[in-house]
Amino acid sequence: MSRLFEPFAMGGHELANRIAMAPLTRSRARPGNVPSDLAPLYYSQRAETGLIVTEGTAISPSAIGYLDVPGLWTTEQLEAWKPVTKAVHDRGGVIFTQLWHVGRVSHVSTQPDRAAPVSSTARIAADSQAFGLRDDGMAALVDVSKPRALTTEEVRGVTEDFVNAARNAIEAGFDGIELHGANGYLIEQFLNPNVNDRTDAYRGDTLEGRTRFLLETLDAVIAAIGAERTAVRLSPYGQLFDNPVYPEIEETYLYLADEFSRRGIAYVHLMDQSTRGSSGTPADFLAKFRAHFKGSLILAGGMTRERAEEMIDTNIIDIAAFGEPFIANPDLVARLRNRWPIERSDHAIHYGGGARGYTDFPEYSAEGVSA
Ligand SMILES: Cc1cc2nc3c(=O)[nH]c(=O)nc-3n(C[C@H](O)[C@H](O)[C@H](O)COP(=O)(O)O)c2cc1C
């Protein structure tokens, strides 16, 4: 029997198995970026998985690049997350929330007072779209707006916003938080020297400079909630939202791996974007990252049962994360374990709407009738 379905001790967290639900934005929040009334049901339906990471959750009003995403900066938002964490814990699950700032992947229609989005740079992300409002007021994919570079002082303010959201997360009952350092959003806009053209302490052309924002934020969050409740998601070699590859990728991420090890964080979650149009993560890079990072390692991106078992059994990763398959298969863990069919999801229901395509997927039954 593969270790995939066996319990795993992830730092101080006892996981029922080595399967994680990757963060999935579903754009169903209520006005005020308050999690949907259906979110407790949605997440508890999926709580048989060892670890749930919530959808990207905004840390402040200016962190938003997509309409109808939940946040964690107001009391109302915090209160609405409590039934979610309770519902997951009642089923024995462990749940982290993904804390998110989109940086320049945003349109003025999702910014306070239609202000310019903020980033490490004032250069616009080429060929990139966010989910905002068109000029006629219709919700749609719109070209991102030109950003404004954060001042040095403002960078520290964003760190404070992450800390505030992390404290709120713990108060809302989450087991921990995952900093969203992947997929071309704000943290990666600092990490990538082809994007980060700053000249201050957070400059992109030195290793210490480009990693400073992430590491300072990590340290501030650890000081607030503890290393065992703090994690990071990264997508080395990913190129989403105009984040071109650069020669120092390996040096940058292996340095981060060492720094994460020293801090003893809960886990690192890598996303391989090769199934989403970027060049893949080289196999030897994963092995090197593994050698540098001593904690629990999660990998997402085109996972199958076979690939997950092989990577866990050969000790390349500890936990396998699945994203899209969790949308139409709330009982994904049972389906993987029993080799039952895995339903594909219709992309039209991924973002926005109500219960349809969100909480109305049946569990598997041999007769094809909902359980
Ligand atoms: C509908 C949808 C929403 C997503 N939202 C997020 C998100 O909020 N944060 C994030 O880090 N990744 C997000 N992702 C990426 C997934 O977490 C995952 O890494 C990716 O889908 C690859 O895994 P998969 O091949 O198992 O789907 C999203 C993916 C999909 C399909």
Ligand as a Chemical Component Dictionary entry (heavy atoms), coordinates in Angstrom:
data_LIG
# 
_chem_comp.id                   LIG 
_chem_comp.type                 NON-POLYMER 
_chem_comp.pdbx_formal_charge   0 
_chem_comp.three_letter_code    LIG 
# 
loop_
_chem_comp_atom.comp_id 
_chem_comp_atom.atom_id 
_chem_comp_atom.alt_atom_id 
_chem_comp_atom.type_symbol 
_chem_comp_atom.charge 
_chem_comp_atom.model_Cartn_x 
_chem_comp_atom.model_Cartn_y 
_chem_comp_atom.model_Cartn_z 
_chem_comp_atom.pdbx_ordinal 
LIG C1  C1  C 0 -10.027 27.617 -10.899 1  
LIG C2  C2  C 0 -8.618  27.725 -10.381 2  
LIG C3  C3  C 0 -8.319  28.654 -9.402  3  
LIG C4  C4  C 0 -7.016  28.731 -8.857  4  
LIG N1  N1  N 0 -6.758  29.613 -7.861  5  
LIG C5  C5  C 0 -5.530  29.639 -7.286  6  
LIG C6  C6  C 0 -5.271  30.479 -6.157  7  
LIG O1  O1  O 0 -6.153  31.187 -5.636  8  
LIG N2  N2  N 0 -4.015  30.467 -5.642  9  
LIG C7  C7  C 0 -3.008  29.685 -6.179  10 
LIG O2  O2  O 0 -1.877  29.711 -5.667  11 
LIG N3  N3  N 0 -3.242  28.862 -7.221  12 
LIG C8  C8  C 0 -4.472  28.806 -7.769  13 
LIG N4  N4  N 0 -4.719  27.930 -8.784  14 
LIG C9  C9  C 0 -3.668  26.949 -9.166  15 
LIG C10 C10 C 0 -3.914  25.619 -8.409  16 
LIG O3  O3  O 0 -3.687  25.800 -7.024  17 
LIG C11 C11 C 0 -2.998  24.473 -8.887  18 
LIG O4  O4  O 0 -1.663  24.760 -8.539  19 
LIG C12 C12 C 0 -3.078  24.261 -10.396 20 
LIG O5  O5  O 0 -4.436  24.150 -10.788 21 
LIG C13 C13 C 0 -2.301  23.023 -10.813 22 
LIG O6  O6  O 0 -2.791  21.871 -10.180 23 
LIG P1  P1  P 0 -3.787  20.876 -10.957 24 
LIG O7  O7  O 0 -3.080  20.481 -12.226 25 
LIG O8  O8  O 0 -3.975  19.729 -10.012 26 
LIG O9  O9  O 0 -5.046  21.637 -11.223 27 
LIG C14 C14 C 0 -6.000  27.862 -9.355  28 
LIG C15 C15 C 0 -6.312  26.936 -10.348 29 
LIG C16 C16 C 0 -7.600  26.848 -10.855 30 
LIG C17 C17 C 0 -7.914  25.804 -11.905 31 
# 
loop_
_chem_comp_bond.comp_id 
_chem_comp_bond.atom_id_1 
_chem_comp_bond.atom_id_2 
_chem_comp_bond.value_order 
_chem_comp_bond.pdbx_ordinal 
LIG C1  C2  SING 1  
LIG C2  C3  SING 2  
LIG C2  C16 DOUB 3  
LIG C3  C4  DOUB 4  
LIG C4  N1  SING 5  
LIG C4  C14 SING 6  
LIG N1  C5  DOUB 7  
LIG C5  C6  SING 8  
LIG C5  C8  SING 9  
LIG C6  O1  DOUB 10 
LIG C6  N2  SING 11 
LIG N2  C7  SING 12 
LIG C7  O2  DOUB 13 
LIG C7  N3  SING 14 
LIG N3  C8  DOUB 15 
LIG C8  N4  SING 16 
LIG N4  C9  SING 17 
LIG N4  C14 SING 18 
LIG C9  C10 SING 19 
LIG C10 O3  SING 20 
LIG C10 C11 SING 21 
LIG C11 O4  SING 22 
LIG C11 C12 SING 23 
LIG C12 O5  SING 24 
LIG C12 C13 SING 25 
LIG C13 O6  SING 26 
LIG O6  P1  SING 27 
LIG P1  O7  DOUB 28 
LIG P1  O8  SING 29 
LIG P1  O9  SING 30 
LIG C14 C15 DOUB 31 
LIG C15 C16 SING 32 
LIG C16 C17 SING 33 
# 
